[in-house]
Amino acid sequence: MTKRYEDTDTVLKANLKRMYLETMMEPDEAPSLFIVKMEKLRSKLANEAAFTMTNDEVMLNILAKLPK
């Protein structure tokens, strides 16, 4: 049950943003599939949370999430 004061829309937006920021590429994951997953999250963030990023920001995020 949702508490009366809890704004579910805000929680959803925060969860989407956290999911995007915390997603890391697994060592055995195909790079192309990881990029597609990140692009889907980016699109969802833009559509549902009005959170947009430039292409450069996205590329830097993806590069930072690659396994070392």
C-alpha positions as a printed Julia matrix, in Angstrom:
68×3 Matrix{Float64}:
  0.0     0.0     0.0
  1.26    3.47   -0.88
  1.45    6.0     1.92
 -0.65    9.09    1.42
  2.27   11.5     1.34
  4.47    9.43   -0.95
  4.61   10.8    -4.49
  4.94    7.67   -6.64
  5.82    9.7    -9.74
  8.82   11.26   -8.01
  9.91    7.85   -6.72
  9.69    6.39  -10.24
 11.79    9.22  -11.67
 14.41    8.85   -8.95
 14.55    5.07   -9.45
 15.01    5.47  -13.21
 17.83    7.95  -12.73
 19.5     5.76  -10.09
 19.17    2.72  -12.34
 20.84    4.6   -15.21
 23.66    5.91  -13.04
 24.33    2.6   -11.25
 24.2     0.28  -14.27
 27.63   -1.16  -15.03
 28.69   -3.39  -17.9
 29.37   -6.98  -16.86
 32.7    -8.48  -17.99
 30.94  -11.12  -20.11
 28.3    -8.75  -21.55
 28.39   -7.85  -25.24
 29.27   -4.15  -25.66
 26.56   -3.61  -28.27
 23.88   -5.02  -25.95
 25.12   -2.85  -23.08
 24.94    0.27  -25.26
 21.4    -0.64  -26.36
 20.39   -1.14  -22.71
 21.83    2.26  -21.78
 20.09    3.94  -24.73
 16.75    2.43  -23.66
 17.25    3.75  -20.14
 18.21    7.15  -21.54
 15.06    7.24  -23.66
 12.92    6.2   -20.7
 14.49    8.93  -18.58
 13.81   11.53  -21.24
 10.19   10.46  -21.77
  9.09    9.67  -18.23
 11.32   11.85  -16.08
 12.1    14.77  -18.42
 15.79   14.16  -17.75
 17.86   14.72  -20.88
 21.55   14.24  -21.61
 23.7    15.24  -24.53
 25.25   12.57  -26.74
 28.67   13.47  -25.33
 27.44   12.94  -21.76
 26.0     9.57  -22.71
 29.21    8.45  -24.39
 31.28    9.51  -21.36
 28.88    7.64  -19.05
 29.13    4.49  -21.17
 32.92    4.66  -21.3
 33.07    5.05  -17.52
 30.89    1.96  -17.05
 33.07   -0.42  -19.07
 34.83   -3.17  -17.13
 38.48   -2.48  -16.37
